[in-house]
Amino acid sequence: MSNSKIPNGSHPLLRGGQPTPKHQFSTSQIKALAAVCDTLLPSVPLDAVTYNLQHYSESCDTKLSKLSSEDFKAYFSLSATQAGVPLEVAGQMMKLLKKKDLRLMNLVLWMLTTRIGTFIFGGRHAMVFDVSLIHRFADLPLVKRQKILWSLSQNPFRLNQELFRFLKCFICWIFFTKVDENGQSPIFNVMQYRVPSTTELMRSNTIVNSYRDLNFKPLEGKVVDAGSLDRDVSSHLRKLGVPLLEDISHLKALMRTRLSKQSCHHPEIEVGVKCDCVILGSGSGGSVVAGILAQAGYKVIILEKGFYFARGDLSLLEQPSMYTMYEERGCLVSKDSSTILLSGSTVGGGSTVNWSASFRTPPHVRKEWATTHKLELFASSQYDKAMDAVCSRIGVQAEVENENFQNSVLREGCLKCGYHVENIPRNNKSDHYCGFCGLGCKSGEKKGTAETWLVDATAHGAIIFSGCTAEEILHVYNTRGSMKKRTVRGVAASFQDNRGYLFVDAKVVVAACGALRTPPLLKKSGLRNPNIGRNLHIHPVQVVWGYFPADKGPKGMCYEGGIMTAYSKVAANWDGDGYGALLECPAVQPGLISLAMPWRSGADLKTRMAKFPRTAFLLALARDKGSGSVTIDGDGRLEVDYILSNFDKESLKTGAEHCLRILAAAGAVEIGTMHTDGEIYRADGCSAEELEAYLQRARSHAYKKLSTIVVSAHQMGSCRMGMEAGTSGVDERGETWEVAGLFVGDSSVFPTATGVNPMITVQAIAYSTAQSILTFLNNNNNHHHLHQTE
């Protein structure tokens, strides 16, 4: 099998073969790190592989060439060092780790270069009965090194577990995602993994003429790349029709943070602009507000810290796409290392990289928000109209043609178990068959905001600044007799690499940076409401798996086809209090799966990953009652403090148990969880009593310490909407309690978690907030359109 080459037109940031980042570790530390890498992913002789490779090869997908023994030998014999992983890991540590974590990693690697340090970590496993007795980690036999790492993973001391999890996840992620400049990897053949070609995605019978052009850019000419601006920025912006400020001293004087004042003291570029409304973030919330205000005739500027990638820019390669299009390069974890948090960071935000699910706000959630939280909006026809409008604009429909392998497994298993199952509404076509939308939609069929609301906004004069980070929201004492002490005046933002500053004078500011970024920005800007940053909900997810040989279960491979087309609410408790777990299918690529997979040995992990294409992964998504918080640490990095509540643990256990039953019913021959014990349960031919015994085991040991990886792709509620400042961050109109004209337009305003994929709820609330902003502008006699008077 040959993996399709990545088009030369893909954006340089999204291509394979990226330069290895520099590091500052010593030669001996790199040697120790290489030994860790080759312990987790060593060269494995074929006679150590525990399943029938010949049978596996004969049952490969017929679209691909048959695998030979040489293919398997190349895969299993490839070690992490041979794949160039250690230096890549070292370089990425320098980029990704916080300062305190980097200091700790320096210490750990230094200890592993010494005998006593290795003994501290490995105890008796660090001993070899020869002349030296105790050895450095790199000098130990593989079996000893594996025992040390395994003992770390099972150690009751939490720091040891965190260390193992970090190293295992980081090393596996790079090994299974590292590709050359053509998007090729020597391990993809055995995993039967290939990035689809443009021809396969651009099906002429389903895509209108404008979409046949790979280079079609819906926002072309409307996105200003802040990273490419030079000293002649003013003339460039003037050509785009952006109103400029001659004097920005009044805005600079309002800046509160010392860091900001220092960094803009002698900037390379410094420019001021003015508008009616500046929107911070271009995701599902901010883009809706932008589209509505721009169409109403107001001058709108959108600031986005991520970059714009049109269809032709996308490579669909997992590693560079995650690094470039996700928050913290896709490597954000909670403070206690228990949860991986995925959040889009690109033009279009999460709507660019989500999996298309477009659920309306469930009736029981609306009822709770209207009664318990006394928010009349959610019981109103106005909110019905808002959901109708956003669903219409992004083309939501629920039909599905040619359902993929994973969703077919979910549907068939539910039907055999007698569980509820139905189609998921999605913002793409019924025949959309692409499993890579989590890395951007190359065909343009998924109607994210960069294909819809932002197109509306820019068509009516809005301008998007990409690579431009909002540093501070500027406000002054209110002199208009408002109930609020202060009123908004604008925004100070920095260009990529701190090359300069953009000052925006605006009558309205909309913070739409997402539930992880909006609260820290508000706090940094001087807002003191204690609810800002609290009440964070994350929809914690547990993933389970089932392996289907080619002659079992539905046809296809796990990474192909529409990502989410079926769901079950059998464990969601919608008929009760509405708190439970929804069952769905995830997008799967090798990297994310490898870091979640249990590790018992290098041979075991490589065998599991060889089965990747015919392994169905199901997820249980909990509507979490518990909550956490988000702040910025001393290094200016996000810090998410979130610990699963006991109630939510039970919801996930119940959801995961149902998923395992579904997999067994659908015909999986092996099933399992992501628990570190790595148990593989042989499901075919088992009795009902044996299955029940396994399910009890799986349920009993979940979530102890760091035994199971939890993932979050939805964050919400960290600046929640309410009727009183004492219990919420914004009022029912989306306006902050402290600053007039400062609105919040993202998922942070949710009063609680929704229990379903939140895109439609984000957009519907933003749609309603946009109406409030229009009223605010009209009431303040601000309806003199800047773009008409320039």
C-alpha positions in Angstrom: 0.0 0.0 0.0 1.2 3.5 -0.8 0.1 6.5 1.1 -1.0 9.3 -1.1 1.4 12.2 -1.4 0.4 15.4 0.2 -0.4 18.2 -2.4 2.5 20.6 -2.8 0.0 23.4 -2.3 -0.6 22.6 1.3 0.4 25.3 3.8 4.1 25.1 4.9 3.0 24.9 8.6 0.8 21.9 7.8 3.4 19.8 5.9 5.4 16.9 7.0 9.2 16.9 7.4 9.2 19.9 9.7 12.7 20.8 11.1 13.4 19.1 14.5 13.2 21.8 17.2 16.4 22.7 19.1 16.8 21.5 22.7 19.1 22.2 25.6 19.6 18.7 27.1 23.1 17.3 27.5 24.4 14.3 25.4 24.0 12.0 28.4 20.4 13.1 29.0 19.6 12.5 25.3 21.1 9.0 25.7 18.8 8.4 28.7 15.8 9.8 26.8 16.6 7.5 23.8 16.7 4.5 26.1 13.3 5.5 27.5 12.0 5.8 23.9 13.4 2.5 22.9 11.9 0.8 26.0 8.5 2.0 25.1 8.8 1.4 21.4 11.8 -1.0 20.8 12.7 -3.0 17.8 10.5 -6.2 18.1 11.4 -9.5 16.5 8.5 -11.0 14.7 8.5 -14.2 16.8 7.6 -12.0 19.8 4.3 -10.9 18.1 1.3 -12.6 19.6 -1.2 -12.9 16.8 -1.4 -14.4 13.4 0.2 -12.0 11.0 -0.5 -14.2 7.9 -4.3 -14.3 8.7 -4.2 -10.5 9.3 -2.5 -9.9 6.0 -4.9 -12.1 4.1 -7.9 -10.2 5.6 -6.6 -6.7 4.7 -8.8 -4.3 2.9 -9.0 -5.3 -0.7 -8.5 -1.7 -1.9 -4.9 -1.9 -0.6 -2.0 -4.2 -1.6 -1.6 -7.3 0.4 0.9 -6.9 3.2 4.1 -9.0 3.1 6.3 -10.3 5.8 8.7 -7.5 4.9 6.0 -5.0 5.7 5.5 -6.5 9.2 9.2 -6.8 9.7 9.8 -3.1 8.8 7.0 -2.1 11.2 7.9 -4.2 14.2 11.6 -3.8 13.9 11.5 0.0 13.7 12.6 1.4 17.1 11.8 4.9 18.3 15.4 5.9 17.9 15.6 4.6 14.3 12.5 6.7 13.6 14.2 9.9 15.0 11.9 10.2 18.0 14.3 11.1 20.8 15.5 14.3 19.3 12.0 15.3 18.2 10.7 14.6 21.8 13.5 16.7 23.3 12.8 19.6 20.9 9.1 19.5 21.5 9.6 19.4 25.3 11.3 22.8 25.0 8.3 24.2 23.1 5.5 22.6 25.1 6.5 22.2 28.7 5.9 24.8 31.3 9.1 26.0 33.0 8.5 24.0 36.2 7.8 20.9 34.2 10.9 21.4 32.1 13.0 21.7 35.2 11.5 18.5 36.5 12.2 16.7 33.2 15.8 17.9 33.3 16.2 16.4 36.8 14.5 13.1 35.8 16.8 12.7 32.7 19.8 13.6 34.7 18.9 11.0 37.4 18.5 8.4 34.7 22.1 9.1 33.6 23.3 8.0 37.1 23.3 4.6 38.9 21.7 6.0 42.1 19.0 7.9 40.2 18.1 4.8 38.2 17.9 2.8 41.4 15.6 5.4 42.9 13.2 5.0 40.0 13.6 1.3 39.4 14.5 -0.3 42.7 15.5 -4.0 42.3 14.7 -3.7 38.5 17.8 -1.5 38.3 20.0 -4.3 39.5 21.9 -6.7 37.4 24.0 -9.3 39.2 27.3 -8.6 37.5 30.4 -6.5 38.4 28.5 -3.2 38.5 25.3 -4.5 40.2 23.4 -1.2 39.7 23.4 0.3 36.2 22.5 3.5 34.5 19.1 3.3 32.8 20.5 3.2 29.3 22.9 0.3 30.2 20.1 -2.0 31.5 18.7 -4.9 29.4 15.4 -4.1 27.7 13.4 -6.5 30.0 14.7 -4.6 33.0 13.9 -1.2 31.5 10.4 -2.3 30.6 9.8 -3.5 34.2 10.9 -0.1 35.5 8.5 1.7 33.3 5.7 -0.7 34.0 6.3 -0.2 37.8 6.2 3.5 37.3 2.8 3.3 35.6 1.4 1.2 38.5 3.1 3.1 41.3 0.8 4.5 44.0 3.0 7.6 44.1 1.2 10.0 41.8 4.3 11.8 40.6 5.6 8.5 39.2 2.4 7.9 37.4 2.4 11.4 35.9 6.0 10.9 34.8 5.2 7.6 33.0 2.0 9.0 31.4 3.8 12.1 30.1 6.7 10.1 28.6 4.5 7.4 27.2 2.0 9.8 25.6 4.7 12.1 24.2 6.9 9.4 22.7 4.0 7.4 21.3 2.4 10.5 19.8 5.6 11.5 17.9 6.4 7.9 16.8 2.9 7.3 15.3 2.6 10.8 13.7 6.1 11.6 12.4 6.1 11.8 8.6 8.5 13.0 5.9 8.0 15.9 3.6 5.7 13.8 1.4 3.4 12.8 4.3 4.9 9.3 4.3 5.7 7.1 7.3 7.1 3.6 7.3 4.6 2.5 9.9 1.4 3.4 8.0 1.5 0.4 5.7 0.8 -2.2 8.4 -1.8 0.1 10.0 -3.4 0.5 6.5 -3.6 4.2 7.2 -3.5 6.8 4.5 -4.5 10.4 4.1 -7.1 10.6 1.4 -6.2 12.3 -1.9 -7.8 15.4 -3.1 -9.5 13.5 -5.9 -11.2 11.1 -3.4 -12.6 14.0 -1.4 -13.6 16.3 -4.3 -16.4 14.2 -5.7 -17.8 16.1 -8.6 -21.3 14.6 -8.2 -21.8 16.1 -4.7 -19.8 19.4 -4.8 -20.9 22.6 -6.5 -18.6 24.1 -9.1 -16.9 26.6 -6.7 -15.9 23.7 -4.5 -14.1 21.8 -7.3 -11.3 24.3 -7.1 -9.0 23.1 -4.4 -7.6 26.7 -4.1 -11.0 28.3 -3.5 -10.6 30.5 -0.4 -14.0 31.8 0.9 -12.2 34.5 3.0 -9.6 35.5 0.4 -8.6 39.1 0.7 -10.5 39.6 4.0 -7.9 38.0 6.3 -4.9 40.1 7.4 -2.0 37.9 8.5 -0.5 39.9 11.3 2.7 37.8 11.0 3.3 39.2 7.5 2.7 42.8 8.2 5.5 45.3 7.7 6.1 48.9 8.6 3.8 50.0 5.7 0.9 48.4 7.6 -1.2 51.6 7.6 -1.4 51.8 3.8 -2.2 48.1 3.5 -5.1 48.5 6.0 -6.3 51.7 4.3 -6.6 49.8 1.0 -8.8 47.2 2.8 -11.1 50.0 4.0 -10.1 49.7 7.7 -10.6 53.1 9.5 -7.3 54.2 11.0 -6.5 56.2 14.2 -4.1 59.1 13.9 -3.5 59.1 17.7 -3.5 56.0 19.9 -2.1 57.6 23.1 -5.5 57.5 24.8 -5.7 53.8 24.3 -2.2 53.1 25.4 -2.8 55.1 28.5 -5.6 52.7 29.5 -3.4 49.6 29.5 -3.1 48.0 32.9 -0.5 45.3 32.6 3.2 46.2 33.1 4.2 43.5 30.6 2.1 45.0 27.9 3.5 48.5 28.5 7.0 47.2 28.3 6.5 45.0 25.3 5.0 47.9 23.3 7.6 50.5 24.4 9.6 50.1 21.2 7.6 47.9 18.9 8.5 47.2 15.3 4.9 47.9 14.3 2.3 50.0 16.1 -1.1 50.8 14.5 -4.5 51.9 15.7 -7.9 51.2 14.0 -11.5 52.0 14.9 -14.7 50.2 14.5 -18.2 49.8 16.0 -17.5 46.3 17.3 -14.3 44.3 17.8 -14.7 40.6 18.3 -12.0 38.5 20.0 -12.1 35.1 18.4 -13.6 33.7 15.2 -15.2 30.4 16.5 -18.8 29.3 16.6 -19.8 32.3 18.9 -17.8 35.2 17.7 -18.4 34.5 14.0 -22.2 34.5 14.4 -22.0 37.9 16.2 -19.7 39.2 13.5 -22.0 38.1 10.7 -25.2 39.6 12.2 -23.6 42.9 13.1 -21.8 43.3 9.8 -25.0 42.6 7.9 -26.8 45.2 10.0 -24.3 47.8 8.7 -21.8 48.1 11.5 -18.1 48.1 11.1 -16.7 44.9 12.5 -13.1 43.8 13.2 -12.3 40.2 14.3 -9.1 39.3 16.0 -8.0 35.7 15.9 -4.7 34.4 17.4 -4.7 31.4 15.2 -4.1 31.3 11.4 -6.4 31.0 8.4 -6.1 27.8 6.4 -8.4 27.4 3.4 -9.2 24.1 1.8 -6.2 23.9 -0.4 -3.9 24.7 2.6 -4.9 21.6 4.5 -2.6 18.6 4.5 -4.8 16.4 6.9 -1.5 15.2 8.5 -2.1 14.6 12.2 1.0 16.0 13.8 1.5 19.4 12.0 -2.3 20.0 11.9 -2.6 19.4 15.7 0.4 21.5 16.4 -0.9 24.4 14.3 -4.7 24.3 14.6 -5.2 23.4 18.3 -4.8 25.2 21.6 -1.3 24.6 23.2 -0.4 22.6 20.0 -3.0 19.9 21.0 -1.0 19.1 24.2 -3.1 20.9 26.9 -3.7 18.8 30.0 -5.4 19.5 33.3 -3.3 20.5 36.3 -3.3 17.0 37.7 -2.5 15.4 34.3 -5.6 13.4 34.3 -7.4 14.9 31.3 -6.3 15.9 27.8 -8.2 19.0 26.6 -8.6 19.6 22.9 -9.7 23.0 21.7 -9.5 24.6 18.2 -7.2 27.6 17.7 -7.5 28.7 14.1 -9.8 30.9 12.0 -13.2 29.3 12.5 -12.2 28.0 15.9 -13.6 24.7 17.0 -16.1 24.7 14.1 -13.1 24.2 11.7 -11.8 21.1 13.5 -14.9 19.6 15.1 -16.7 16.4 14.1 -19.8 18.0 12.6 -22.3 17.0 15.3 -25.1 19.7 15.4 -27.4 18.9 18.3 -30.0 21.5 19.3 -30.0 22.4 22.9 -32.0 19.5 24.5 -35.4 20.4 26.0 -34.4 19.2 29.5 -31.3 21.5 29.4 -33.4 24.5 28.3 -35.9 23.8 31.0 -33.2 23.6 33.7 -31.6 26.9 32.5 -35.0 28.6 32.4 -36.2 27.4 35.8 -33.2 26.7 38.0 -31.2 29.6 36.6 -34.2 31.8 35.9 -33.1 32.6 32.4 -36.3 33.3 30.4 -34.4 33.3 27.1 -34.2 29.5 27.0 -38.0 29.1 27.4 -38.8 31.7 24.7 -39.7 31.5 21.1 -36.8 33.9 20.5 -34.4 31.0 21.3 -36.3 28.6 19.0 -35.9 31.1 16.2 -32.2 31.5 17.0 -31.7 27.7 16.8 -33.7 27.6 13.5 -31.6 30.5 12.1 -28.2 29.0 12.9 -29.1 25.5 11.8 -30.4 26.9 8.5 -27.2 28.9 7.9 -24.8 26.0 8.5 -26.9 23.5 6.6 -27.8 21.1 9.4 -29.4 17.8 8.4 -29.6 14.3 9.8 -29.7 11.9 6.8 -26.8 9.6 6.2 -25.6 7.6 3.2 -23.0 4.9 3.4 -22.4 4.9 7.1 -18.8 4.1 8.1 -17.4 1.2 10.1 -17.5 2.7 13.6 -20.9 4.2 13.4 -22.3 1.0 11.8 -20.8 -1.0 14.8 -22.5 1.5 17.2 -25.9 1.2 15.4 -25.9 -2.6 15.0 -24.7 -3.2 18.5 -27.4 -0.9 19.9 -30.1 -2.6 17.9 -29.0 -6.0 19.1 -29.0 -4.9 22.7 -32.3 -3.2 22.4 -30.8 0.3 23.1 -31.9 3.6 21.7 -30.0 4.7 18.6 -30.7 7.4 16.0 -29.0 9.7 13.5 -26.9 12.7 14.6 -27.7 16.0 13.0 -24.7 17.4 11.2 -23.6 20.5 9.3 -22.5 18.5 6.2 -24.2 16.5 3.5 -25.8 13.1 3.8 -23.0 11.5 1.7 -20.1 13.3 3.3 -17.6 10.5 3.7 -14.4 12.0 5.3 -12.9 10.9 8.6 -10.4 13.8 8.8 -12.6 16.8 9.6 -10.9 17.0 13.0 -7.9 18.3 11.0 -10.0 20.6 8.8 -12.5 19.9 6.0 -10.6 19.8 2.7 -13.7 19.4 0.6 -15.5 22.4 2.2 -18.6 20.3 2.7 -18.5 20.8 6.5 -20.1 24.2 7.1 -17.9 25.6 9.8 -17.9 29.3 10.4 -15.1 30.0 8.0 -17.5 28.7 5.2 -20.6 30.5 6.5 -20.8 33.2 9.2 -17.4 34.7 8.5 -18.2 34.8 4.8 -21.3 36.8 5.6 -19.3 39.1 7.8 -16.5 39.8 5.4 -18.9 40.2 2.5 -20.4 43.2 4.5 -17.1 44.9 5.3 -15.7 42.9 8.3 -11.9 42.3 8.4 -10.2 39.4 10.2 -6.7 39.8 11.7 -5.1 36.4 12.1 -2.1 35.7 14.2 -3.3 38.5 16.4 -3.7 37.9 20.2 -5.9 40.1 22.4 -3.8 41.1 25.3 -6.1 43.4 27.2 -9.7 44.8 27.0 -9.6 48.6 27.6 -12.2 50.4 29.6 -12.8 53.7 31.4 -15.0 55.0 34.2 -18.6 55.3 33.0 -19.8 58.9 32.7 -23.1 58.2 31.1 -25.1 57.4 34.2 -25.2 53.6 33.6 -25.6 51.2 36.4 -22.2 49.8 35.5 -19.1 51.6 36.8 -17.1 51.2 33.7 -17.6 51.3 29.9 -15.6 49.6 27.3 -13.3 51.6 25.1 -11.4 49.1 22.9 -8.7 46.4 22.8 -4.9 46.2 22.8 -3.6 43.2 20.8 -0.2 41.8 19.9 1.0 40.5 16.6 2.7 37.2 16.2 6.1 36.9 17.9 5.4 40.3 19.6 6.5 42.2 16.6 4.1 44.9 17.3 0.7 46.0 18.7 -2.7 46.7 17.3 -4.9 49.1 19.2 -8.6 49.0 18.4 -11.0 51.8 19.4 -14.5 50.2 19.6 -17.9 50.9 21.1 -18.5 47.2 21.8 -16.1 44.4 22.5 -17.1 40.8 22.3 -14.9 38.3 24.1 -15.3 35.1 22.2 -12.0 33.4 22.8 -13.6 30.1 24.1 -14.2 28.9 27.6 -10.5 28.4 28.3 -9.2 31.8 27.0 -12.0 34.3 27.7 -11.9 34.2 31.5 -8.1 34.8 31.8 -8.5 37.7 29.4 -11.3 39.2 31.4 -9.3 38.8 34.6 -6.2 40.3 33.0 -8.3 43.2 31.9 -9.3 44.1 35.4 -12.7 42.4 35.9 -13.1 41.2 39.4 -16.2 39.1 39.4 -15.2 35.9 41.2 -17.4 33.7 39.0 -15.2 34.5 36.0 -13.0 31.4 35.5 -15.0 29.1 37.7 -17.8 26.6 37.0 -15.8 25.1 34.1 -17.5 22.0 32.6 -15.6 19.9 30.1 -17.8 16.9 29.0 -15.3 14.3 30.1 -15.0 11.4 27.7 -13.9 7.8 28.2 -13.0 5.7 25.1 -13.3 1.9 24.8 -12.5 -0.3 21.9 -13.4 -3.5 20.1 -11.4 -5.4 17.5 -13.1 -6.9 14.4 -11.1 -9.1 12.0 -12.0 -8.3 8.3 -14.5 -11.2 8.2 -16.4 -9.9 11.3 -18.7 -6.9 11.6 -19.2 -4.0 9.1 -16.8 -3.3 6.3 -14.3 -0.4 6.2 -11.7 1.0 8.5 -12.0 3.1 11.6 -10.6 6.3 10.3 -12.7 6.4 7.1 -16.1 8.0 6.5 -18.4 10.4 8.3 -17.1 10.7 11.9 -20.3 11.0 13.8 -23.6 9.8 12.3 -25.2 7.7 15.0 -25.6 8.2 18.8 -27.4 6.5 21.7 -28.9 8.1 24.8 -29.4 4.8 26.6 -27.1 6.0 29.4 -27.8 9.7 29.2 -30.7 9.8 31.7 -32.7 12.3 29.7 -35.9 11.1 31.2 -34.5 11.7 34.7 -32.4 14.7 35.8 -30.6 14.8 32.4 -27.2 13.9 33.8 -25.6 10.8 32.4 -23.5 9.8 29.3 -24.1 10.1 25.6 -22.7 7.3 23.4 -21.0 8.3 20.2 -18.0 7.6 17.9 -14.8 9.6 17.8 -12.5 10.7 15.0 -9.5 8.4 15.1 -6.0 8.9 13.8 -3.0 6.9 14.9 -1.4 9.5 17.1 -4.3 10.2 19.5 -5.2 6.6 19.7 -1.6 5.6 20.5 -1.3 7.9 23.5 -4.6 6.6 24.9 -3.8 2.9 24.4 -2.5 1.0 27.4 1.1 0.0 27.4 2.3 -3.3 28.8 5.3 -3.7 26.5 6.6 -2.5 23.2 5.5 -5.6 21.4 2.0 -5.4 23.0 1.5 -1.7 22.0 2.7 -2.3 18.4 0.4 -5.3 18.1 -2.5 -3.2 19.3 -1.7 -0.5 16.8 -1.3 -3.0 14.0 -5.0 -3.8 14.6 -5.9 -0.1 14.5 -7.8 -0.1 11.1 -10.3 -2.7 12.2 -10.7 -1.5 15.8 -13.9 0.3 16.5 -13.6 3.0 19.1 -16.7 4.2 21.0 -16.9 7.0 23.5 -19.1 7.8 26.5 -19.5 11.6 26.9 -20.7 12.7 30.4 -22.8 15.7 31.1 -20.7 16.7 34.1 -22.2 17.9 37.3 -18.8 18.6 38.8 -16.8 21.6 37.6 -13.4 23.1 37.7 -11.6 26.4 37.0 -9.3 28.0 34.4 -6.6 30.6 35.2 -3.2 31.7 33.9 -0.1 30.5 35.8 3.0 32.5 36.5 4.5 31.7 33.1 1.4 33.1 31.3 0.3 29.5 30.4 -3.2 28.1 30.7 -3.9 26.2 33.9 -7.0 24.1 34.1 -7.9 22.7 37.5 -10.5 20.0 37.0 -11.0 16.8 39.0 -13.8 14.3 38.1 -16.6 14.2 40.7 -17.7 10.8 42.0 -21.1 11.3 40.3 -19.4 12.0 36.9 -17.1 8.9 37.4 -20.2 6.8 37.8 -21.8 8.3 34.6 -18.7 7.5 32.6 -18.5 4.0 34.0 -22.1 3.3 33.1 -21.6 4.8 29.6 -18.4 2.8 29.1 -20.1 -0.4 30.2 -22.9 0.1 27.7 -20.3 0.8 25.0 -18.5 -2.5 25.8 -21.8 -4.4 25.6 -22.5 -2.8 22.2 -19.1 -3.8 20.9 -19.6 -7.4 22.0 -23.1 -7.5 20.5 -21.8 -6.2 17.2 -19.4 -9.1 16.9 -16.1 -7.8 18.3 -13.7 -10.6 19.0 -11.7 -8.6 21.5 -12.9 -5.7 23.7 -11.2 -3.4 26.2 -10.8 -0.1 27.9 -7.9 2.4 28.0 -7.1 1.4 31.6 -3.4 1.0 32.3 -3.8 -2.7 33.2 -4.2 -3.3 29.5 -6.6 -6.2 29.8 -7.8 -7.6 26.5 -11.1 -9.5 26.9 -11.9 -12.3 24.3 -15.5 -11.6 23.6 -16.4 -14.0 20.9 -17.7 -17.3 22.3 -17.9 -16.0 25.8 -20.9 -16.8 28.0 -23.2 -14.1 29.4 -21.8 -14.8 32.9 -18.2 -14.4 31.7 -19.0 -11.1 30.0 -20.7 -9.8 33.1 -17.7 -10.7 35.2 -15.4 -8.8 32.8 -17.7 -5.8 32.8 -17.6 -5.7 36.6 -13.8 -5.8 36.5 -13.7 -3.0 34.0 -16.1 -0.9 36.1 -14.3 -1.5 39.4 -10.9 -0.2 38.5 -11.6 2.8 36.4 -10.3 6.3 37.4 -8.1 5.2 40.3 -5.2 7.6 40.3 -4.2 8.1 36.7 -5.2 4.7 35.5 -7.5 5.8 32.6 -7.0 8.7 30.2 -9.9 11.1 30.1 -10.4 13.4 27.1 -12.3 16.6 26.7 -13.2 18.3 23.4 -15.9 20.6 24.8 -15.2 23.3 27.4 -18.0 25.5 28.7 -19.5 27.5 31.7 -16.4 29.4 32.9 -18.2 32.8 32.6 -21.7 31.5 33.0 -24.9 33.5 32.3 -27.2 34.3 35.2 -29.6 36.8 36.7 -27.3 38.0 39.5 -23.6 39.1 39.6 -23.1 37.0 42.7 -23.6 33.7 40.9 -22.7 34.4 37.3 -20.2 36.2 35.0 -22.6 37.8 32.5 -26.2 38.7 32.5 -29.0 37.3 30.3 -28.0 39.5 27.4 -24.4 38.3 27.5 -23.0 41.5 28.9 -20.5 41.5 31.7 -21.8 42.8 35.1 -18.9 45.3 35.5 -18.2 46.9 32.1 -20.9 48.3 29.8 -20.5 47.3 26.2 -18.3 44.3 27.0 -20.1 41.1 26.0 -19.1 37.4 26.0 -20.0 35.3 23.0 -18.8 31.8 23.4 -19.4 28.6 25.3 -18.2 30.1 28.6 -21.6 31.6 29.1 -23.4 28.2 29.4 -25.1 27.9 32.8 -24.2 24.2 32.9 -22.9 21.5 30.6 -25.3 20.5 27.9 -24.5 16.8 27.6 -24.4 17.0 23.8 -22.0 18.5 21.3 -22.4 22.2 21.9 -21.9 24.0 18.6 -25.5 24.8 17.9 -26.0 26.0 21.5 -23.0 28.3 21.2 -24.3 29.7 17.9 -27.9 30.1 19.1 -26.8 32.0 22.3 -24.4 34.1 20.2 -27.3 34.8 17.8 -29.4 36.0 20.8 -26.5 38.0 22.2 -26.0 39.7 18.8 -29.6 41.0 19.0 -28.8 42.5 22.5 -25.7 44.2 21.0 -27.7 45.7 18.2 -30.1 47.1 20.9 -27.1 48.4 22.9 -25.7 50.2 19.9 -29.0 51.7 18.9 -29.8 52.8 22.5 -26.4 54.5 22.8 -27.0 56.5 19.6 -24.0 54.8 17.9 -25.6 53.9 14.6 -23.3 56.1 12.5 -21.6 53.5 10.3 -17.9 54.0 10.2 -17.5 52.4 6.8 -20.0 54.8 5.3 -18.3 58.0 6.7 -14.7 57.2 5.9 
